[in-house]
């Protein structure tokens, strides 16, 4: 356990050793950061019961990994953002019972932020939507894939609602998540349909249309997951099922 703790701590520190400015000038530094994040992701995905229940490792997650998530969530490098969000997905899937406060902080930061305008997050009046950039659409597309994986777990969705929406001192994470899916599914693409005679790599019309369909499908999956959770907890057995 001591060796595992030291390796985990070292990877967390390595993942924040360099800033965006440094990584832009030194590709080797960026590869080192990405490798550290990849290894952290693999470690969490394959963590056993000892790791998940140990106070020592939970403390290490709070002290070292949360700092890594906080710093890397502000990165301008798309690969860093994606790996950071993937690590958080592993955390919320396997460690949420021990990290309620941390989930409440990072869920909006990593899952909701790509879809919520800064003005709305700050409680100000909504501003006029700006044209979508290729990088923003890429980040939203990746995050939508993550949300699609997240909503397959009915227990996780119920936990979000009970622990945050039903807590007067917490943000309504479940409500905000569903509102985002509804908004994306209904929103028309900001980009214009591309001309068949012109190749424009900056045009995001097709990606936005695909994301609308994925958001709608994700809503369906979420409803089905919660229905299955309800049937399982209520002991309902469907006809024809032994």
C-alpha positions as CSV (number, residue, x, y, z in Angstrom):
1,X,0.0,0.0,0.0
2,X,2.9,2.4,0.7
3,X,4.3,1.9,-2.8
4,X,0.9,2.4,-4.4
5,X,0.5,5.6,-2.4
6,X,3.9,6.9,-3.4
7,X,3.2,6.2,-7.1
8,X,-0.2,7.8,-7.0
9,X,1.2,10.9,-5.3
10,X,4.1,11.1,-7.8
11,X,1.7,10.9,-10.8
12,X,-0.5,13.6,-9.4
13,X,2.5,15.9,-8.9
14,X,3.8,15.1,-12.4
15,X,0.4,16.0,-13.9
16,X,0.7,19.6,-12.7
17,X,4.4,20.1,-12.9
18,X,4.2,22.1,-16.1
19,X,1.9,25.0,-17.2
20,X,0.3,25.6,-20.6
21,X,3.0,28.1,-21.4
22,X,5.7,25.5,-20.7
23,X,4.0,22.7,-22.6
24,X,3.4,24.9,-25.6
25,X,7.2,25.5,-25.8
26,X,8.2,22.0,-24.8
27,X,6.4,19.0,-26.5
28,X,8.2,16.6,-24.2
29,X,6.7,18.3,-21.1
30,X,3.2,18.0,-22.6
31,X,3.8,14.3,-23.3
32,X,4.9,13.8,-19.7
33,X,1.7,15.5,-18.4
34,X,-0.5,13.5,-20.7
35,X,1.2,10.3,-19.7
36,X,0.7,11.0,-16.0
37,X,-3.0,11.8,-16.6
38,X,-3.4,8.6,-18.6
39,X,-1.8,6.5,-15.8
40,X,-4.0,8.2,-13.2
41,X,-7.0,7.3,-15.3
42,X,-6.0,3.7,-15.6
43,X,-5.2,3.5,-11.9
44,X,-8.6,4.7,-10.9
45,X,-10.5,2.6,-13.4
46,X,-8.8,-0.5,-12.1
47,X,-8.7,0.4,-8.4
48,X,-9.8,-2.4,-6.1
49,X,-11.8,-2.4,-2.9
50,X,-8.8,-1.6,-0.7
51,X,-8.0,1.5,-2.6
52,X,-11.6,2.7,-2.7
53,X,-12.2,2.1,1.1
54,X,-8.8,3.2,2.5
55,X,-8.8,6.5,4.4
56,X,-5.2,7.0,3.3
57,X,-6.0,6.8,-0.4
58,X,-9.2,8.8,-0.1
59,X,-7.1,11.4,1.7
60,X,-4.6,11.3,-1.2
61,X,-7.3,11.8,-3.7
62,X,-8.5,14.9,-1.8
63,X,-5.0,16.3,-1.3
64,X,-3.2,15.5,-4.5
65,X,-5.7,14.4,-7.3
66,X,-8.2,17.2,-6.6
67,X,-5.4,19.7,-6.9
68,X,-4.5,18.2,-10.3
69,X,-8.1,18.3,-11.5
70,X,-8.4,21.9,-10.4
71,X,-5.3,23.1,-12.2
72,X,-5.8,21.0,-15.3
73,X,-9.5,22.0,-15.7
74,X,-8.2,25.5,-16.6
75,X,-5.9,24.2,-19.3
76,X,-6.3,25.4,-22.9
77,X,-5.0,22.0,-24.3
78,X,-7.9,19.9,-25.4
79,X,-6.2,16.6,-24.6
80,X,-5.5,17.7,-21.1
81,X,-9.2,18.8,-20.6
82,X,-10.5,15.5,-21.9
83,X,-8.2,13.4,-19.7
84,X,-9.1,15.5,-16.7
85,X,-12.8,15.0,-17.4
86,X,-12.3,11.2,-17.9
87,X,-10.5,11.0,-14.5
88,X,-13.4,12.8,-12.9
89,X,-15.8,10.3,-14.5
90,X,-13.9,7.5,-12.8
91,X,-14.0,9.3,-9.5
92,X,-17.8,9.9,-9.6
93,X,-18.4,6.4,-10.6
94,X,-16.4,4.7,-7.9
95,X,-15.6,7.2,-5.2
96,X,-18.7,9.5,-5.0
97,X,-19.8,8.1,-1.6
98,X,-16.6,9.4,0.0
99,X,-16.2,12.6,-2.1
100,X,-19.5,14.4,-1.9
101,X,-18.1,17.9,-1.5
102,X,-15.5,17.3,-4.2
103,X,-18.0,16.0,-6.7
104,X,-20.2,19.0,-6.0
105,X,-17.3,21.3,-7.0
106,X,-15.9,19.4,-10.0
107,X,-19.2,18.3,-11.6
108,X,-20.1,21.8,-12.7
109,X,-16.5,22.6,-13.6
110,X,-15.8,19.6,-15.8
111,X,-19.2,18.3,-17.0
112,X,-21.6,21.4,-17.1
113,X,-19.2,24.2,-17.9
114,X,-18.6,23.4,-21.6
115,X,-22.4,23.9,-22.1
116,X,-23.2,26.7,-19.7
117,X,-22.3,30.3,-20.7
118,X,-20.1,32.0,-18.2
119,X,-22.7,34.7,-17.7
120,X,-25.3,32.1,-16.7
121,X,-22.8,30.4,-14.3
122,X,-22.2,33.7,-12.6
123,X,-25.9,34.5,-12.3
124,X,-25.8,37.4,-14.7
125,X,-28.1,38.1,-17.5
126,X,-27.5,35.8,-20.5
127,X,-25.5,37.3,-23.3
128,X,-25.9,36.8,-27.0
129,X,-24.5,33.5,-28.1
130,X,-21.1,33.7,-29.8
131,X,-20.3,31.6,-32.9
132,X,-19.1,28.2,-31.9
133,X,-15.4,27.5,-32.3
134,X,-14.0,24.2,-33.5
135,X,-12.3,23.6,-30.2
136,X,-15.4,24.3,-28.2
137,X,-17.5,22.0,-30.3
138,X,-14.8,19.3,-29.9
139,X,-14.9,19.7,-26.1
140,X,-18.7,19.6,-26.0
141,X,-18.8,16.5,-28.2
142,X,-16.3,14.7,-25.9
143,X,-18.2,15.8,-22.8
144,X,-21.5,14.7,-24.3
145,X,-20.0,11.2,-24.8
146,X,-19.0,11.2,-21.2
147,X,-22.5,12.2,-20.1
148,X,-23.8,9.4,-22.2
149,X,-21.7,6.9,-20.2
150,X,-22.7,8.6,-16.9
151,X,-26.5,8.4,-17.4
152,X,-26.4,4.6,-17.9
153,X,-26.1,4.3,-14.2
154,X,-29.5,4.9,-12.7
155,X,-28.1,4.7,-9.1
156,X,-25.6,7.5,-10.0
157,X,-28.4,9.7,-11.3
158,X,-30.5,9.2,-8.2
159,X,-27.5,9.9,-6.0
160,X,-26.9,13.2,-7.8
161,X,-30.5,14.2,-7.2
162,X,-30.7,13.1,-3.6
163,X,-27.3,14.5,-2.5
164,X,-27.3,17.8,-4.4
165,X,-30.7,18.8,-5.7
166,X,-32.4,17.8,-2.4
167,X,-29.7,19.5,-0.4
168,X,-30.6,23.2,0.2
169,X,-26.9,24.1,0.5
170,X,-25.9,22.4,-2.7
171,X,-26.3,23.2,-6.4
172,X,-29.0,21.4,-8.4
173,X,-26.6,19.2,-10.4
174,X,-29.2,16.8,-11.7
175,X,-31.5,19.6,-12.8
176,X,-28.8,21.4,-14.6
177,X,-27.6,18.3,-16.3
178,X,-31.1,17.5,-17.7
179,X,-31.6,21.1,-18.7
180,X,-28.4,21.0,-20.7
181,X,-29.4,17.9,-22.5
182,X,-32.8,19.3,-23.3
183,X,-31.3,22.6,-24.5
184,X,-28.7,20.9,-26.8
185,X,-31.3,18.6,-28.2
186,X,-33.6,21.5,-29.1
187,X,-31.0,24.1,-30.2
188,X,-30.4,24.7,-33.8
189,X,-26.8,24.7,-35.1
190,X,-25.1,28.1,-35.0
191,X,-23.0,27.3,-38.0
192,X,-24.5,27.4,-41.5
193,X,-24.9,24.3,-43.6
194,X,-21.7,23.8,-45.5
195,X,-21.6,24.2,-49.3
196,X,-21.1,20.9,-51.2
197,X,-18.6,22.6,-53.4
198,X,-16.4,24.1,-50.7
199,X,-14.3,22.2,-48.1
200,X,-14.3,24.2,-44.9
201,X,-12.7,22.5,-41.9
202,X,-13.9,25.2,-39.6
203,X,-17.6,24.6,-40.3
204,X,-19.1,22.8,-37.3
205,X,-22.6,22.3,-38.7
206,X,-22.4,18.5,-39.0
207,X,-20.9,18.1,-35.5
208,X,-23.6,20.3,-34.0
209,X,-26.3,18.3,-35.7
210,X,-24.8,15.0,-34.5
211,X,-24.6,16.4,-30.9
212,X,-28.3,17.3,-31.0
213,X,-29.1,13.7,-31.8
214,X,-26.8,12.4,-29.2
215,X,-28.3,14.7,-26.5
216,X,-31.7,13.4,-27.3
217,X,-30.5,9.8,-27.2
218,X,-28.8,10.5,-23.8
219,X,-32.1,11.7,-22.4
220,X,-33.8,8.5,-23.4
221,X,-31.0,6.4,-21.8
222,X,-31.3,8.4,-18.6
223,X,-35.0,7.8,-18.3
224,X,-34.5,4.1,-19.0
225,X,-31.7,3.8,-16.5
226,X,-33.9,5.4,-13.8
227,X,-36.8,3.2,-14.7
228,X,-34.6,0.1,-14.3
229,X,-33.3,1.4,-11.0
230,X,-36.9,1.9,-9.7
231,X,-37.9,-1.5,-10.8
232,X,-34.9,-3.1,-9.2
233,X,-35.4,-1.3,-5.9
234,X,-39.1,-1.9,-5.8
235,X,-38.7,-5.6,-6.6
236,X,-40.8,-5.3,-9.8
237,X,-40.4,-8.3,-12.1
238,X,-41.6,-7.9,-15.7
239,X,-43.9,-10.6,-17.1
240,X,-42.1,-13.3,-19.0
241,X,-38.9,-12.7,-17.0
242,X,-37.9,-15.5,-14.6
